[in-house]
Amino acid sequence: MPILLEEDLKMQLPRMIKVRQKFEDEHISNIEEAIRQELKQDKIKSLIKPGQSIAVAVGSRGINHLSKIVKETVNYLKELGALPFIVPAMGSHGGATANGQLEVLHGYGVTEQAMGVPIKSSMDVVLLGFTPDAIPVYVDNYALAADMVVLINRVKPHTGFRGPIESGICKMMAIGLGKHVGCSRLHQVERADFSSALVSVAEVFLEKANFGFGLALVENAFDQTAFVKALVKDELLKEEQELLIKAKALLPALLLRKIDVLLVEQIGKNISGPGMDPNIIGRHSAFGDVAGYVGPKIERIVVLDLSKGTHGNATGIGTADFITKTAFDKIDFTATYANQIAARNPAGGRIPITMETEREALIAAIKCCRNIDENGPCIVRIKDTLHLSEIWLSENMLPFIAGNSLLEIME
């Protein structure tokens, strides 16, 4: 028996129209100069001593200009006479292996040859201490052995919890440098308590480890760097909260009322921790509806492919309703399952209904919609949840965007 009937396969699909979504476009034009100006401050320069070994922690997120940011940082540290090296700080990503995490960094252009410094990758950790709630705090052994640790990360809304501190420098301390062991342990914490747990772990790190400073980045809706700030120990917790407020104000969105079927060309860990950003699609594989979500109601989601930068990690694919055979064939089940088990979220690795082609997946998704308008299904196609300035809408959605100054027809 065929999956789709012959009459289904003959379904007339609507014409798609390219549309520009207009977001605030404040950004830094020269990222290297911006990084250098932050690092030249006395509060940073005074920390660096000739001959110091400095572990520069770099994560797995798809941060814009990441290789340039890391390169400028290590170059400046070397100019001051320090001996920097790089450590991957990405929890259980990269298949929870040292080589896998090296591969993730290499995918961003962060290699020993390009950066001019060693990269020391290990999954071994040291128990640093415990929080007041008895949460053990683990730290990468190479990072803890260094004279100083510098952390580079983007500050943004988290995809699974809300609080004054979400994704950023503190999360990199608690989960990124905690490697697979620390990541797995911290994800035992209830979602409502996660923000406070991150802070308590960070406080232990700040007290007992060798924290130098954090380089915090905020990106706009176009995936461009809007702000960069170097934060030392005494200001980190307060300033990260302020940067999160700015990041939330710049978050992109789908500026629409209703979507029957959302086609997502690619998902991946380099795009969002859960593959697709729940703040954009309004659903999370583990938690269902996203708190504070104000975007369109989306009935069905189709994923067409995995990003190259995710290295086969299909975390979050369980959020989709349908995927293509192309996406399925690229799944690295070891990397995906290791990540989901560490995150205590098996639902994120569940495989949706898999269809042979993009057209068949779309038709199947349309057939599973219950509230389609008489004018036909409202279909939206996006590259991924990180790139939303240009999207495709089915022609029948044009009346919905008429008079909306934030939406402009391109084709």
MARDO-115369 format. One record per residue (C-alpha): residue in three letters; x negated, y negated, z. Coordinates in steps of 0.05 Angstrom, whole numbers, padded with zeros to 5 digits, always signed. Layout:
N
ALAXYZ/...
END
This chain:
411
MET+00000+00000+00000/PRO-00029-00068-00019/ILE-00040-00121+00034/LEU-00005-00174-00008/LEU+00052-00161-00056/GLU+00045-00176-00130/GLU+00093-00235-00123/ASP+00050-00263-00067/LEU-00012-00262-00110/LYS+00025-00304-00162/MET+00041-00358-00111/GLN+00032-00428-00140/LEU-00016-00465-00094/PRO-00013-00541-00089/ARG-00064-00588-00121/MET-00115-00615-00071/ILE-00132-00689-00064/LYS-00198-00715-00035/VAL-00187-00765+00021/ARG-00235-00807+00063/GLN-00223-00815+00137/LYS-00250-00880+00164/PHE-00288-00879+00230/GLU-00333-00928+00266/ASP-00401-00926+00232/GLU-00448-00955+00285/HIS-00515-00918+00280/ILE-00590-00924+00286/SER-00623-00935+00218/ASN-00695-00918+00239/ILE-00693-00860+00288/GLU-00768-00854+00296/GLU-00774-00927+00316/ALA-00715-00921+00364/ILE-00747-00861+00398/ARG-00814-00896+00404/GLN-00783-00958+00435/GLU-00748-00917+00488/LEU-00812-00878+00505/LYS-00855-00941+00509/GLN-00817-00965+00570/ASP-00859-00971+00634/LYS-00813-00921+00670/ILE-00834-00868+00619/LYS-00906-00888+00607/SER-00921-00889+00682/LEU-00902-00815+00687/ILE-00951-00790+00635/LYS-01023-00774+00655/PRO-01080-00751+00610/GLY-01089-00676+00610/GLN-01018-00661+00635/SER-00984-00601+00604/ILE-00914-00622+00584/ALA-00859-00573+00563/VAL-00812-00606+00513/ALA-00745-00570+00516/VAL-00708-00565+00450/GLY-00640-00533+00441/SER-00599-00498+00387/ARG-00549-00553+00371/GLY-00548-00583+00301/ILE-00572-00652+00323/ASN-00583-00701+00267/HIS-00657-00715+00253/LEU-00676-00664+00307/SER-00745-00649+00277/LYS-00761-00723+00271/ILE-00739-00736+00343/VAL-00781-00678+00370/LYS-00841-00697+00327/GLU-00840-00770+00350/THR-00834-00748+00422/VAL-00893-00700+00421/ASN-00935-00749+00381/TYR-00925-00803+00433/LEU-00941-00756+00490/LYS-01005-00736+00455/GLU-01024-00809+00445/LEU-01020-00818+00520/GLY-01069-00760+00528/ALA-01018-00707+00549/LEU-01017-00636+00523/PRO-00945-00623+00501/PHE-00915-00558+00477/ILE-00844-00538+00459/VAL-00799-00488+00493/PRO-00731-00465+00466/ALA-00676-00485+00514/MET-00614-00451+00487/GLY-00589-00401+00538/SER-00568-00337+00503/HIS-00569-00363+00432/GLY-00614-00332+00380/GLY-00590-00263+00398/ALA-00617-00274+00469/THR-00687-00257+00445/ALA-00752-00297+00443/ASN-00761-00287+00368/GLY-00689-00303+00354/GLN-00695-00370+00390/LEU-00758-00385+00351/GLU-00719-00371+00288/VAL-00665-00420+00308/LEU-00717-00475+00319/HIS-00751-00459+00253/GLY-00683-00468+00219/TYR-00684-00541+00243/GLY-00755-00552+00218/VAL-00783-00548+00289/THR-00844-00504+00275/GLU-00914-00505+00304/GLN-00943-00529+00238/ALA-00893-00585+00229/MET-00895-00609+00302/GLY-00970-00601+00312/VAL-00961-00567+00380/PRO-00950-00496+00405/ILE-00881-00467+00414/LYS-00876-00419+00474/SER-00815-00376+00469/SER-00796-00327+00524/MET-00732-00301+00557/ASP-00769-00294+00624/VAL-00744-00339+00680/VAL-00762-00358+00751/LEU-00711-00364+00807/LEU-00718-00436+00829/GLY-00667-00437+00885/PHE-00593-00438+00900/THR-00538-00491+00898/PRO-00495-00504+00961/ASP-00444-00456+00929/ALA-00497-00401+00924/ILE-00505-00406+00849/PRO-00576-00383+00831/VAL-00617-00433+00790/TYR-00663-00401+00739/VAL-00715-00437+00697/ASP-00756-00415+00636/ASN-00824-00391+00662/TYR-00864-00432+00612/ALA-00826-00495+00629/LEU-00835-00486+00704/ALA-00909-00472+00696/ALA-00920-00539+00661/ASP-00938-00602+00698/MET-00875-00635+00670/VAL-00812-00618+00633/VAL-00780-00665+00581/LEU-00711-00648+00555/ILE-00682-00671+00489/ASN-00607-00662+00478/ARG-00544-00694+00452/VAL-00491-00718+00501/LYS-00420-00701+00477/PRO-00353-00675+00501/HIS-00356-00601+00518/THR-00313-00553+00480/GLY-00287-00513+00540/PHE-00282-00557+00601/ARG-00272-00630+00624/GLY-00309-00670+00676/PRO-00353-00731+00687/ILE-00412-00692+00660/GLU-00403-00642+00603/SER-00454-00626+00547/GLY-00520-00661+00554/ILE-00585-00662+00593/CYS-00555-00630+00656/LYS-00525-00573+00616/MET-00592-00561+00583/MET-00624-00555+00652/ALA-00570-00508+00678/ILE-00558-00464+00617/GLY-00610-00479+00563/LEU-00671-00470+00607/GLY-00636-00416+00647/LYS-00640-00372+00586/HIS-00596-00310+00581/VAL-00597-00296+00656/GLY-00579-00367+00677/CYS-00528-00375+00622/SER-00493-00311+00640/ARG-00491-00327+00714/LEU-00465-00397+00706/HIS-00409-00375+00660/GLN-00379-00337+00719/VAL-00356-00405+00746/GLU-00283-00423+00735/ARG-00272-00474+00680/ALA-00242-00525+00729/ASP-00307-00523+00770/PHE-00356-00521+00712/SER-00374-00595+00711/SER-00389-00597+00785/ALA-00429-00532+00779/LEU-00472-00563+00724/VAL-00486-00623+00769/SER-00503-00579+00829/VAL-00552-00538+00787/ALA-00582-00601+00758/GLU-00592-00629+00828/VAL-00632-00567+00848/PHE-00673-00574+00784/LEU-00686-00648+00797/GLU-00707-00633+00869/LYS-00751-00572+00859/ALA-00774-00570+00787/ASN-00821-00615+00749/PHE-00771-00659+00713/GLY-00803-00718+00677/PHE-00748-00749+00636/GLY-00691-00733+00589/LEU-00681-00761+00519/ALA-00606-00767+00512/LEU-00574-00777+00443/VAL-00503-00796+00424/GLU-00477-00786+00353/ASN-00420-00820+00317/ALA-00364-00789+00276/PHE-00411-00784+00215/ASP-00462-00741+00252/GLN-00510-00800+00256/THR-00548-00822+00318/ALA-00511-00880+00350/PHE-00549-00886+00416/VAL-00613-00859+00445/LYS-00634-00868+00517/ALA-00693-00842+00558/LEU-00670-00825+00628/VAL-00714-00813+00689/LYS-00695-00774+00751/ASP-00661-00829+00792/GLU-00615-00852+00736/LEU-00600-00787+00700/LEU-00533-00767+00732/LYS-00502-00836+00729/GLU-00526-00854+00659/GLU-00505-00787+00629/GLN-00434-00801+00652/GLU-00435-00868+00617/LEU-00462-00838+00553/LEU-00407-00785+00554/ILE-00355-00840+00555/LYS-00387-00871+00493/ALA-00391-00803+00459/LYS-00317-00790+00470/ALA-00300-00857+00440/LEU-00339-00839+00377/LEU-00312-00769+00369/PRO-00283-00755+00300/ALA-00214-00725+00289/LEU-00165-00702+00237/LEU-00122-00764+00229/LEU-00060-00726+00210/ARG+00006-00707+00242/LYS+00015-00635+00220/ILE-00026-00581+00185/ASP+00004-00514+00164/VAL-00062-00483+00141/LEU-00132-00510+00157/LEU-00187-00483+00111/VAL-00255-00487+00144/GLU-00312-00476+00095/GLN-00362-00457+00149/ILE-00370-00446+00223/GLY-00433-00438+00264/LYS-00471-00450+00328/ASN-00508-00507+00295/ILE-00441-00541+00284/SER-00409-00529+00352/GLY-00420-00482+00410/PRO-00356-00444+00394/GLY-00368-00446+00319/MET-00311-00495+00308/ASP-00304-00554+00356/PRO-00241-00543+00398/ASN-00236-00618+00407/ILE-00222-00622+00332/ILE-00177-00561+00321/GLY-00140-00562+00388/ARG-00152-00489+00405/HIS-00205-00448+00441/SER-00213-00373+00436/ALA-00219-00366+00512/PHE-00173-00421+00539/GLY-00119-00431+00486/ASP-00096-00503+00480/VAL-00149-00556+00493/ALA-00137-00606+00549/GLY-00129-00677+00524/TYR-00123-00657+00451/VAL-00086-00710+00410/GLY-00098-00684+00339/PRO-00049-00651+00291/LYS-00012-00587+00306/ILE-00048-00533+00265/GLU-00009-00469+00254/ARG-00061-00425+00218/ILE-00137-00429+00209/VAL-00177-00395+00154/VAL-00253-00390+00159/LEU-00288-00381+00092/ASP-00361-00372+00111/LEU-00415-00376+00164/SER-00466-00432+00163/LYS-00538-00417+00146/GLY-00560-00449+00210/THR-00521-00401+00254/HIS-00565-00343+00234/GLY-00507-00294+00234/ASN-00480-00315+00302/ALA-00405-00317+00290/THR-00386-00340+00360/GLY-00316-00370+00358/ILE-00294-00332+00296/GLY-00238-00303+00339/THR-00207-00372+00340/ALA-00188-00365+00266/ASP-00127-00327+00241/PHE-00159-00304+00176/ILE-00230-00299+00148/THR-00259-00279+00081/LYS-00301-00217+00066/THR-00358-00266+00052/ALA-00356-00291+00124/PHE-00349-00220+00152/ASP-00409-00194+00114/LYS-00454-00248+00145/ILE-00438-00232+00217/ASP-00497-00210+00260/PHE-00459-00171+00312/THR-00517-00166+00360/ALA-00526-00242+00363/THR-00451-00254+00366/TYR-00436-00203+00420/ALA-00495-00222+00464/ASN-00472-00294+00463/GLN-00399-00276+00478/ILE-00416-00229+00535/ALA-00461-00281+00566/ALA-00405-00332+00560/ARG-00354-00283+00590/ASN-00311-00293+00528/PRO-00299-00230+00487/ALA-00242-00264+00450/GLY-00292-00309+00414/GLY-00322-00249+00379/ARG-00258-00215+00358/ILE-00251-00207+00283/PRO-00189-00239+00250/ILE-00153-00208+00191/THR-00205-00204+00136/MET-00184-00217+00064/GLU-00225-00203+00002/THR-00222-00273-00029/GLU-00210-00345-00008/ARG-00145-00347-00048/GLU-00119-00283-00015/ALA-00137-00310+00054/LEU-00100-00375+00040/ILE-00038-00340+00013/ALA-00037-00294+00073/ALA-00042-00354+00120/ILE+00015-00390+00084/LYS+00059-00328+00090/CYS+00046-00328+00166/CYS+00069-00400+00175/ARG+00139-00407+00204/ASN+00155-00481+00195/ILE+00135-00499+00124/ASP+00169-00561+00096/GLU+00213-00554+00034/ASN+00160-00591-00005/GLY+00110-00535+00007/PRO+00054-00519+00056/CYS+00011-00574+00084/ILE-00060-00551+00070/VAL-00124-00585+00093/ARG-00194-00564+00074/ILE-00256-00588+00112/LYS-00330-00571+00107/ASP-00334-00559+00182/THR-00314-00593+00246/LEU-00377-00636+00247/HIS-00364-00669+00179/LEU-00295-00700+00175/SER-00305-00765+00137/GLU-00285-00731+00072/ILE-00230-00679+00071/TRP-00182-00648+00021/LEU-00106-00651+00029/SER-00052-00615-00010/GLU-00016-00665-00056/ASN+00050-00658-00018/MET+00016-00691+00043/LEU+00006-00758+00008/PRO+00071-00788+00036/PHE+00046-00773+00106/ILE-00015-00817+00097/ALA+00019-00875+00060/GLY+00006-00940+00097/ASN-00048-00909+00142/SER-00107-00956+00136/LEU-00154-00903+00164/LEU-00142-00856+00105/GLU-00163-00871+00034/ILE-00151-00830-00029/MET-00216-00816-00065/GLU-00195-00769-00121/
END
